[in-house]
Amino acid sequence: MSERAGWVVDEAQPPHRILRTSLGSLWPASITPAVANGREVVVFAGVDRESLPVRFIDLDSGALLPDRSVLHGADSLRLLALAAGAGRTLMVTSTNRGVLVVRDARTGEPAGPPAQAPEQIRAVAAGVVDAREVAGACCTEEVRVWDPVEGTVITEHGFGGYAFVHHRGRLLVVAGDGETWQMRDALTGEPYGEPFAAHGSLVGAVVSRGRVLVVSLVWRAGPATPVRAWDVTAAAEITLGALWHAEQIEGVEPSLGGLALAEWDNRLAAAVTWFVKDGSARAELWLPGAGGSRRVSLPDTATVAAVLPHDGRLVTATAGRSGALAVTDARSPYYGGPVRSFNGWARRSGRTLAVLSGDPDMLYDINAGRPFTRVTMPEDPADRPVAAAVEGRGFRVWDTVTGEELMRRDGQYDRETGALTAAVTAVAYREMDGHSLLATGGDNGSVRLWDVATGEALGALWHGHTGRVTALAITQWRDRPVVLSAETWGPPRMWMIDFLSGVGHTDSVTSVAGGVRGGLPVFASGSEDGTIRFWDASTGADIGPIIRSGTVDGLALAGNVLITSGEGLVRRWDAVSGEPVGEPFSRSESEPGRLATAEMDGHTLVAAVIDQHLCVWDVATGESHTTMPLPGRAALYQPGGAQLLDITVHDGRLVAMTVEAPHDDLFPAADDDTQQITVWDVAAAAPLFPPMLTSDDGGHGAFGVVEGRLTAAHGVDAEKNEGEGVWPEEAGDVYLRDMATGEIGIDSRPDAGWNQQLVFARARGRDVLLVAADNAVVLFDAATGRDLTDRVNGLAGAVTCVAVTQSHGHTFGAAGDGAGGVRIWEIVPRPE
């Protein structure tokens, strides 16, 4: 299994969650939940020096919606180049962190995925070599060429480079060290021309009148500094005319920071970047003319420029502050002035588009991951009857209509001690479930929830961020109220507002069981909080009683009798009164684990594995029915001992399914992350079929009836690939085995995280299999393996267990989760 992403339970503070999906280089300043195009999303917006200053996250899963624009962020564009591609003009950009993007210069569309340079880049380029588009980057100690469409590296060389030039179908690079330079073929590394003396570090290469020229200056050269030119073709230094008028260069002590050259009208055009003493930078374009070079106006935001002669005209590209991009005569949503932040939503062409404020605004299609258009949007005044804001070290909440102040505090307080613990750095207000809620974040990373109507703090302070809280939002996640919070560097967090919604248990639900109590379909749920609760299956209501049993490992319902396992005991309870019944079936130092029941000869039997023995009791009498020793060593609290998966009756015989560590005599070459599943004839104390090796995610099983035939469901056969093990995508597969023949038939793939439990049921005339996995409960047609319904994923934590019960033609399911929640629903398979 791959490392989990999305909303992951904070193991240190369950049931709260951490967003393990990376926001990259974004520094969040706001969080905005919304519904766009039928999808619940969360918008994180703020400052990003590498890419767009916004991230769109699928609220339910926590997955990042891909950004296929690959636009650069604030102050990150460092290098720029234009080149002739295969029937198009290519533009290459590079950021300060070495992220390179190649685009179609006319449309702005990326040619392929971004590339990453290994170190600081000196120059970038693109072109066509042998009918193939290529792009290159030269660094201080390496030159790399890659395929801009595939994003794959074509070649790399262990020498540094300074500048590229495309000449006679070859991409050439000025390579060398601080003393000697040599023009080389960027793909083959072969020398081109003779070595020559190095000069400076600001280097441009150009083809002029059929000759390859290398033009260089020292770093931070002034406008009047002489320019050196080397004719590679003639192997001689030459004299160039002035590329710019030094007396016209404005600013305080300007110095040269970038140089790009192109041949125009048989002379040289120069795109240059000037650094000024106040720390600013600007780009200029100087074109040759009859009376000498003349300056061409470029956008004020431009800090770097590139030029390319194309179809009798000079194409200019500029890049600048806040990711601004522009190309001569190109109208593209990718180009325009700086993009600043998220500013709401707009409808265009039947789609809901995100509005990113800028010059002009960008309308961004979150489904496509691309900009849709650039247009100036009218101001949309906020319609908020209540507003909240940080004020000083505290906050203020007021009615925007009347101006009445509703609440004010001068900092973040601890409710228990009354101590001022932090300055407030972020606020969010929302009305929900009849409450006027305010979330506040502090400079110490704490988060607090307030009831504005009463002015009282709700619950305790939440801690988890390592830096100051920069953004907050109050929303619902899987029908449960939550607070979302973000900080500059660490991951965003999700805080469950349990005291508003109530989830039943206060710790992880370890087991659920379905049955009929007093004629009413019910579920029982047990938890690590030491309690057992009962739920009406048709309404989901908590119907009591609450049994305080201690930690629960397994549950089973048999009419009005509840059987539990946990803390070394297997015992019965009256499911109506909640009182214990008789003496425990078993007392042991080992944990009994899961329970299973079956009907045999008019008796209800319950089973558990205790001290490496399968123990079966008569529920009504409490008498022992069968004790079968299991091979292997008993395990008290360590992995390796057998665990019970299910029991049933087959051809009048009691049958059980167990999982444990592989036996060395059966599987001597088994990996540590595999398990052994065995189906037992209990009376014979022997396997009904040869034991099977399964994956670390395959140790689950259940019995059921499919089209009238007894069937076993269990994990994947780890030996199916003839000794090569199980492919990662197969690790969670579920197999169905015909108990009469032993043959394996249907193979289903839940693909919803680690599997936790399997249960058969019959719903609306169809035999179905429920697979409880981390992220959802998945329903399959047990006869065909087809996925039958939308996945049940509205739980607060990772799914831990599942059960079913039936009443009056209706089938209900219940799932417990790691946050203490119990989700109950009617199972309605999707029609064929």
Secondary structure, 3 states (H helix, E strand, C coil): CCCCCCEEECCCCCCCEEECCCCCCCEEEEEEEEEECCEEEEEEEEECCCCCCEEEEECCCCCECCCCCCCCCCCCEEEEEEEECCCCEEEEEEECCCEEEEEECCCCCECCCCEECCCCEEEEEEEEECCEEEEEEEECCCEEEECCCCCCEEEEECCCEEEEEEECCEEEEEEECCCEEEEEECCCCCECCCCEECCCCEEEEEEECCEEEEEEECCCCCCCCCCEEEECCCCEEECCCCCCCHHHCCCCCCEEEEEEEEEECCEEEEEEEEECCCCCEEEEEEECCCCCCEEECCCCCEEEEEEEEECCEEEEEEEEHHHCEEECCCCCCCCECCEEEEEEEEEECCEEEEEEEECCCEEEECCCCEEEEECCCCCCCCCCCEEEEEECCEEEEEECCCCCEEEEECCEECCCCCCEEECEEEEEEEEECCEEEEEEEECCCCEEEEECCCCEEEEEEECCCCCCEEEEEEEEECCEEEEEEEECCCCCEEEECHHHHCCCCCCCEEEEEEEEECCEEEEEEEECCCEEEEEECCCCCECCCCEECCCCCEEEEECCEEEEEECCEEEEEECCCCCEEEEEEEECCCCCCCCEEEEECCEEEEEEEECCEEEEEECCCCCEEEEEECCCCCCCCCCCCCEEEEEEEECCEEEEEEEECCCCCCCCCCCCCCEEEEEEECCCCEECCCCEEECCCCCCEEEEEECCEEEEEEECCCCCCCCCCCCHHHCCCEEEEECCCCCEEEEECCCCCCEEEEEEEEECCEEEEEEEECCEEEEEECCCCCECCCCECCCCCCEEEEEEEEECCEEEEEEEECCCCEEEEECCCCCC
